[in-house]
Amino acid sequence: MRKFLLTVAWLRMLPSLRQIFSSLGALMDIGYAFVVLTGVGRMDLIVKVFSQGKKMAETDVKQQIKDYVQTMHEQGILDHNFENVQNLQCQENPHFVLEIIDMFCRDAEICIAEMAKYVDEPVVDYAKVTGFIHQLKGSSSSVGGCRIVVACRELRKATENKMKEGCLEACNKIKREYFVVRDNLNAIAKMERSIHTDDAMAGIF
């Protein structure tokens, strides 16, 4: 009789539990429900409650990402090309956005370091600097880093005029713009990872 009453009580509470499990921050509530429902032998309810909580949490995080990207658009930090990257992510490749962000940051830092090295030389090798400009400009454009692209154009103009001081200034601007884009992309990546972490937990069931 006691187990029956506990089961009835938890069934009545399920609508409330669905509201509670609206974010990843509700994991302790899920854990508590797991313990109680296990005690009354209702594994079917455990799976149902956890799945509902996961779907709501994932929807919440995806909306956060959407809002964050929109803010980046409004601030002119990212353009529509980042949305093109997001649209290429699918069930067959759920980590696509994360992989692109990691690849961009790795390649961009190499390009920036090489450009800075050549610009700092007593005699600047403008041809080599130009090569890295094209590489960085292309990768930045592909992820929507429009302000980096603008800074690359300024550096390109300075190399064409063989103005070392102009190159130094443009390089510094590229670094600043890159750090802004990197930090914001990392924030998006963190939210993306939280979705995949939640998926991994769901796989336990």
C-alpha positions as CSV (number, residue, x, y, z in Angstrom):
1,M,0.0,0.0,0.0
2,R,2.8,2.4,0.9
3,K,4.5,1.9,-2.5
4,F,1.2,2.4,-4.2
5,L,0.6,5.7,-2.5
6,L,4.1,6.9,-3.3
7,T,3.5,6.0,-7.0
8,V,0.2,7.9,-7.1
9,A,1.8,10.9,-5.4
10,W,4.6,11.0,-8.0
11,L,2.2,10.6,-10.9
12,R,0.3,13.6,-9.7
13,M,3.5,15.6,-9.5
14,L,4.7,14.8,-13.0
15,P,3.3,18.0,-14.6
16,S,5.1,20.0,-12.0
17,L,8.3,18.0,-12.6
18,R,8.1,18.8,-16.3
19,Q,8.2,22.5,-15.5
20,I,11.1,22.1,-13.0
21,F,13.2,20.2,-15.5
22,S,13.3,23.2,-17.9
23,S,17.0,23.7,-17.8
24,L,20.3,22.0,-17.2
25,G,20.3,23.5,-13.7
26,A,17.6,21.0,-12.7
27,L,19.8,18.0,-12.7
28,M,19.5,17.6,-8.9
29,D,15.7,17.4,-9.2
30,I,16.1,14.7,-11.9
31,G,18.4,12.8,-9.6
32,Y,15.9,13.0,-6.7
33,A,13.1,11.8,-9.0
34,F,15.4,9.0,-10.1
35,V,15.9,7.8,-6.6
36,V,12.2,7.9,-5.6
37,L,10.9,6.4,-8.8
38,T,13.5,3.6,-8.6
39,G,12.2,2.9,-5.1
40,V,8.7,2.2,-6.4
41,G,10.0,0.3,-9.4
42,R,8.8,2.7,-12.1
43,M,11.7,2.7,-14.6
44,D,9.2,3.7,-17.4
45,L,8.5,7.0,-15.5
46,I,12.2,7.6,-14.9
47,V,12.8,7.5,-18.7
48,K,9.8,9.6,-19.4
49,V,10.7,12.3,-16.9
50,F,14.3,12.4,-17.9
51,S,13.5,12.6,-21.6
52,Q,11.1,15.4,-21.1
53,G,13.6,17.3,-19.0
54,K,16.3,16.8,-21.6
55,K,14.1,18.1,-24.5
56,M,13.1,21.2,-22.6
57,A,16.7,21.9,-21.5
58,E,18.0,21.4,-25.0
59,T,15.3,23.7,-26.4
60,D,16.3,26.3,-23.8
61,V,20.0,26.2,-24.7
62,K,19.3,26.4,-28.4
63,Q,17.2,29.5,-27.9
64,Q,20.1,31.0,-25.8
65,I,22.5,30.3,-28.7
66,K,20.1,31.9,-31.2
67,D,19.7,35.0,-29.0
68,Y,23.4,35.2,-28.5
69,V,24.2,35.0,-32.2
70,Q,21.5,37.7,-32.9
71,T,23.2,40.0,-30.4
72,M,26.5,39.4,-32.2
73,H,24.9,40.4,-35.4
74,E,23.5,43.5,-33.9
75,Q,26.9,44.5,-32.5
76,G,28.6,43.8,-35.9
77,I,30.8,41.1,-34.5
78,L,29.4,38.2,-36.6
79,D,27.6,38.3,-39.9
80,H,25.3,35.9,-41.7
81,N,28.1,33.5,-42.6
82,F,28.1,32.1,-39.0
83,E,24.4,31.1,-39.5
84,N,25.5,29.3,-42.7
85,V,27.9,27.2,-40.5
86,Q,25.1,26.5,-38.1
87,N,22.8,25.4,-40.9
88,L,25.3,22.8,-42.0
89,Q,25.1,21.1,-38.6
90,C,22.9,18.0,-38.7
91,Q,22.2,14.7,-36.9
92,E,25.0,13.0,-38.9
93,N,27.5,15.6,-37.8
94,P,26.2,17.1,-34.5
95,H,29.6,18.5,-33.6
96,F,30.1,20.5,-36.8
97,V,29.9,24.0,-35.3
98,L,32.3,23.0,-32.5
99,E,34.8,21.6,-35.0
100,I,34.6,24.7,-37.2
101,I,35.1,27.0,-34.2
102,D,38.1,25.0,-33.0
103,M,39.7,24.9,-36.5
104,F,39.2,28.6,-37.0
105,C,40.8,29.6,-33.7
106,R,43.7,27.3,-34.2
107,D,44.4,28.5,-37.8
108,A,43.8,32.1,-37.0
109,E,46.3,32.2,-34.1
110,I,48.9,30.6,-36.4
111,C,48.3,33.2,-39.1
112,I,48.3,36.1,-36.7
113,A,51.6,34.9,-35.0
114,E,53.3,34.6,-38.4
115,M,52.1,38.0,-39.7
116,A,53.3,39.7,-36.5
117,K,56.7,37.9,-36.8
118,Y,57.3,39.1,-40.4
119,V,56.0,42.6,-39.7
120,D,58.4,42.9,-36.8
121,E,61.4,42.1,-39.0
122,P,63.8,44.9,-39.8
123,V,63.1,44.3,-43.5
124,V,59.5,43.3,-43.9
125,D,58.7,40.4,-46.3
126,Y,55.4,41.9,-47.6
127,A,54.7,39.0,-49.9
128,K,54.7,36.5,-47.0
129,V,52.6,38.8,-44.9
130,T,50.1,39.1,-47.8
131,G,49.9,35.3,-48.0
132,F,48.8,35.0,-44.4
133,I,46.4,37.9,-44.8
134,H,44.5,36.0,-47.5
135,Q,44.5,32.9,-45.4
136,L,43.2,34.7,-42.3
137,K,40.7,36.7,-44.3
138,G,39.2,33.6,-45.8
139,S,38.9,31.6,-42.6
140,S,37.4,34.7,-40.8
141,S,34.9,35.3,-43.5
142,S,33.7,31.6,-43.4
143,V,32.8,31.9,-39.7
144,G,31.3,35.4,-40.0
145,G,34.2,37.3,-38.4
146,C,33.4,40.4,-40.5
147,R,35.5,42.8,-38.3
148,I,38.6,40.7,-38.7
149,V,38.0,40.8,-42.5
150,V,37.9,44.6,-42.4
151,A,41.1,44.7,-40.4
152,C,42.7,42.3,-42.9
153,R,41.9,44.6,-45.7
154,E,43.6,47.5,-43.9
155,L,46.7,45.4,-43.4
156,R,46.6,44.4,-47.1
157,K,46.5,48.1,-48.1
158,A,49.5,48.8,-45.8
159,T,51.5,46.0,-47.4
160,E,50.7,47.2,-50.9
161,N,52.0,50.7,-49.9
162,K,54.9,49.0,-48.0
163,M,54.2,51.0,-44.9
164,K,55.7,49.2,-42.0
165,E,54.0,51.4,-39.3
166,G,50.7,50.9,-41.0
167,C,51.3,47.2,-41.0
168,L,52.0,47.2,-37.3
169,E,48.9,49.2,-36.5
170,A,46.7,46.9,-38.7
171,C,48.3,43.8,-37.1
172,N,47.4,45.1,-33.6
173,K,43.8,45.8,-34.8
174,I,43.5,42.3,-36.2
175,K,44.6,40.8,-32.8
176,R,42.1,42.9,-31.0
177,E,39.3,41.9,-33.3
178,Y,40.3,38.3,-33.2
179,F,40.2,38.2,-29.4
180,V,36.6,39.6,-29.5
181,V,35.5,37.0,-32.0
182,R,37.3,34.2,-30.3
183,D,35.8,35.0,-26.9
184,N,32.3,35.1,-28.3
185,L,32.7,31.9,-30.4
186,N,34.0,30.2,-27.3
187,A,30.9,31.3,-25.4
188,I,28.8,29.7,-28.2
189,A,30.9,26.6,-28.1
190,K,30.3,26.2,-24.4
191,M,26.6,26.3,-24.9
192,E,26.9,23.8,-27.8
193,R,28.9,21.4,-25.6
194,S,26.2,21.6,-22.9
195,I,23.8,20.1,-25.4
196,H,26.1,17.3,-26.3
197,T,26.8,16.6,-22.6
198,D,23.1,16.3,-22.0
199,D,22.8,13.9,-25.0
200,A,25.5,11.7,-23.5
201,M,23.6,11.6,-20.2
202,A,20.4,10.7,-22.0
203,G,22.2,7.8,-23.6
204,I,22.6,6.1,-20.2
205,F,18.9,5.5,-20.3
